[in-house]
Amino acid sequence: MGLSFHYNGKISKLELLPELIDEIQDIAKAYNWKYFVFDRQFPNNTCEKEKYNQNIYGINFTPTGCETISICFLSNGRMSDVLNLRLYGKTDIQNEHEYLYMLSVKTQYAGIETHQFIIQLFRHLDKKYFADFNLQDEGQYWETNDLEILKSNFKKYTDLINGFTSALEYIPIKQGESIELYLERILKQLHGKKKPE
């Protein structure tokens, strides 16, 4: 739970990968963020449209208070990351296979300024390095570039998290009640703003 953004796409030109990695690495160093560099160059700077090997190409970095952001690709040039490759890289189930290319990052605990910076960074990277890039921002900053909307959405998520945390503290589970029914009861009370039963 918490404000996040979701993205997918591919690298526009395979030969741009080392430059992209260097740029992200410089930013991570400047902000003292942890980062990890995977393979710096695609094999023979060529790729097949759908097939891919089991290697990751690119870089990931972790801003303070944020989940790790992956600017990584499979050998077919499409964005992915280590976890998705392990979970979905060998599946034969078509709808599961699409998860291989879906990336998400929670920024709720990194704060508004970090979220804003990361979205602006993705705007820059999209223009310079990406193709067929899509980003859905729960803060709506990517779509609107409006800081007030971003602040409002951060507040909504913060209020929701705080309300749910308080409910867990003050609404006890009933004897014999399953965890599913307990959570449903809490959500109904939060949604309806009823007093605890």
C-alpha positions as CSV (number, residue, x, y, z in Angstrom):
1,M,0.0,0.0,0.0
2,G,1.3,3.4,-0.9
3,L,1.6,5.8,-3.8
4,S,3.5,4.2,-6.7
5,F,4.1,4.5,-10.4
6,H,4.2,1.8,-13.1
7,Y,6.1,1.7,-16.3
8,N,7.2,-0.3,-19.3
9,G,9.0,0.3,-22.6
10,K,12.2,-0.5,-24.5
11,I,15.5,1.0,-25.3
12,S,15.4,3.0,-28.5
13,K,18.9,2.0,-29.7
14,L,20.9,-0.8,-28.2
15,E,24.2,1.1,-28.5
16,L,22.9,3.8,-26.1
17,L,23.0,1.5,-23.1
18,P,26.5,2.4,-21.8
19,E,25.6,6.1,-22.0
20,L,22.3,5.6,-20.2
21,I,24.0,3.6,-17.5
22,D,26.7,6.3,-17.0
23,E,24.1,9.0,-16.7
24,I,22.1,7.2,-14.1
25,Q,25.3,6.2,-12.2
26,D,26.3,9.9,-12.1
27,I,22.9,10.9,-10.7
28,A,23.0,8.1,-8.1
29,K,26.5,9.1,-7.0
30,A,25.5,12.8,-6.8
31,Y,22.6,11.9,-4.4
32,N,24.5,9.2,-2.6
33,W,21.9,6.6,-3.7
34,K,22.8,2.9,-3.8
35,Y,23.0,1.5,-7.3
36,F,24.0,-1.7,-9.1
37,V,25.2,-2.0,-12.7
38,F,24.3,-5.1,-14.6
39,D,25.7,-6.0,-18.1
40,R,26.7,-2.7,-19.8
41,Q,26.3,-3.9,-23.4
42,F,23.8,-6.0,-25.3
43,P,25.3,-9.1,-27.0
44,N,26.7,-8.0,-30.4
45,N,24.4,-4.9,-30.1
46,T,21.6,-6.9,-31.7
47,C,18.4,-8.3,-30.3
48,E,15.6,-10.6,-31.4
49,K,12.1,-9.2,-31.0
50,E,10.7,-11.8,-28.6
51,K,13.5,-14.1,-27.5
52,Y,15.8,-13.2,-24.7
53,N,18.6,-14.8,-22.7
54,Q,18.7,-14.9,-18.9
55,N,20.9,-11.8,-18.5
56,I,19.9,-8.3,-17.3
57,Y,21.3,-5.2,-19.1
58,G,21.3,-1.8,-17.4
59,I,21.3,-0.3,-13.9
60,N,19.1,-0.1,-10.9
61,F,19.2,2.5,-8.1
62,T,17.5,3.2,-4.8
63,P,16.6,6.8,-3.7
64,T,16.3,7.3,0.0
65,G,13.0,6.0,1.3
66,C,12.0,4.6,-2.1
67,E,11.8,1.2,-3.6
68,T,14.5,0.3,-6.1
69,I,14.1,1.7,-9.6
70,S,15.1,-0.5,-12.4
71,I,16.4,0.9,-15.7
72,C,17.1,-2.5,-17.0
73,F,16.4,-4.5,-20.1
74,L,16.3,-8.0,-21.4
75,S,18.4,-9.0,-24.4
76,N,15.3,-8.3,-26.6
77,G,15.6,-4.6,-25.6
78,R,12.4,-4.5,-23.5
79,M,12.4,-3.2,-19.9
80,S,12.3,-5.8,-17.1
81,D,14.2,-6.5,-13.9
82,V,15.8,-9.4,-12.0
83,L,12.8,-10.3,-10.0
84,N,10.4,-10.3,-13.0
85,L,12.9,-12.4,-15.0
86,R,13.0,-15.0,-12.2
87,L,9.3,-15.1,-11.7
88,Y,8.0,-14.9,-15.2
89,G,11.0,-15.4,-17.5
90,K,10.3,-19.1,-18.2
91,T,6.5,-19.2,-17.9
92,D,4.5,-20.7,-20.7
93,I,1.3,-19.0,-19.5
94,Q,0.7,-16.0,-21.8
95,N,-1.0,-13.7,-19.3
96,E,1.7,-14.3,-16.8
97,H,4.4,-13.7,-19.4
98,E,3.2,-10.1,-19.7
99,Y,4.2,-9.5,-16.1
100,L,7.8,-9.9,-17.2
101,Y,7.6,-6.4,-18.7
102,M,5.6,-4.6,-16.0
103,L,7.6,-2.6,-13.5
104,S,6.4,-0.7,-10.4
105,V,8.0,1.5,-7.8
106,K,6.5,2.7,-4.5
107,T,7.6,6.3,-3.7
108,Q,5.2,6.9,-0.8
109,Y,7.9,7.0,1.8
110,A,10.4,8.8,-0.3
111,G,8.2,11.9,-0.3
112,I,6.9,14.4,-2.8
113,E,10.2,16.0,-3.8
114,T,11.8,12.6,-4.6
115,H,8.7,11.4,-6.5
116,Q,8.7,14.7,-8.5
117,F,12.5,14.3,-9.3
118,I,12.1,10.7,-10.4
119,I,9.2,11.5,-12.7
120,Q,11.2,14.4,-14.2
121,L,14.1,12.0,-14.7
122,F,11.9,9.6,-16.5
123,R,10.7,12.4,-18.8
124,H,14.3,13.1,-19.7
125,L,15.2,9.4,-20.2
126,D,12.1,8.8,-22.3
127,K,13.1,11.6,-24.7
128,K,16.8,10.5,-24.9
129,Y,16.8,6.7,-24.6
130,F,13.4,5.0,-24.6
131,A,10.9,3.9,-27.2
132,D,7.3,2.8,-26.7
133,F,7.6,4.1,-23.1
134,N,4.5,4.2,-20.9
135,L,4.2,5.4,-17.3
136,Q,1.1,5.5,-15.1
137,D,1.6,7.7,-12.1
138,E,-0.7,7.3,-9.1
139,G,0.3,10.8,-8.1
140,Q,-0.8,12.0,-11.6
141,Y,2.4,14.1,-11.9
142,W,3.6,12.3,-15.0
143,E,0.2,13.0,-16.7
144,T,-0.4,16.6,-15.4
145,N,3.0,18.0,-14.4
146,D,1.0,19.7,-11.6
147,L,2.7,19.8,-8.2
148,E,-0.6,20.6,-6.4
149,I,-2.3,17.5,-7.8
150,L,0.8,15.4,-6.7
151,K,0.6,16.9,-3.2
152,S,-3.1,16.2,-3.0
153,N,-2.6,12.5,-4.1
154,F,0.2,12.0,-1.6
155,K,-2.1,13.3,1.1
156,K,-4.9,10.9,0.1
157,Y,-2.5,7.9,0.3
158,T,-1.0,9.1,3.6
159,D,-4.5,9.5,5.1
160,L,-5.5,6.1,3.8
161,I,-2.4,4.4,5.3
162,N,-2.8,6.2,8.6
163,G,-6.5,5.4,8.8
164,F,-5.9,1.7,8.1
165,T,-3.0,1.6,10.6
166,S,-5.2,3.2,13.3
167,A,-8.0,0.7,12.4
168,L,-5.7,-2.2,12.9
169,E,-4.7,-0.8,16.3
170,Y,-8.2,0.0,17.6
171,I,-10.4,-2.6,16.0
172,P,-9.6,-6.0,17.5
173,I,-10.1,-9.2,15.6
174,K,-13.2,-11.1,16.9
175,Q,-12.7,-14.6,18.3
176,G,-13.1,-17.1,15.5
177,E,-13.1,-14.4,12.8
178,S,-10.9,-15.2,9.7
179,I,-8.3,-12.6,8.7
180,E,-10.2,-12.1,5.4
181,L,-13.4,-11.3,7.3
182,Y,-11.5,-9.1,9.7
183,L,-10.0,-7.0,7.0
184,E,-13.3,-6.8,5.1
185,R,-14.9,-5.5,8.3
186,I,-12.2,-2.9,8.8
187,L,-12.4,-1.7,5.2
188,K,-16.2,-1.4,5.4
189,Q,-15.8,0.7,8.6
190,L,-13.2,2.9,7.0
191,H,-15.1,3.3,3.8
192,G,-18.4,4.0,5.6
193,K,-16.6,5.8,8.5
194,K,-18.7,3.8,10.9
195,K,-17.8,3.4,14.5
196,P,-16.1,0.1,15.3
197,E,-18.4,-2.8,15.9
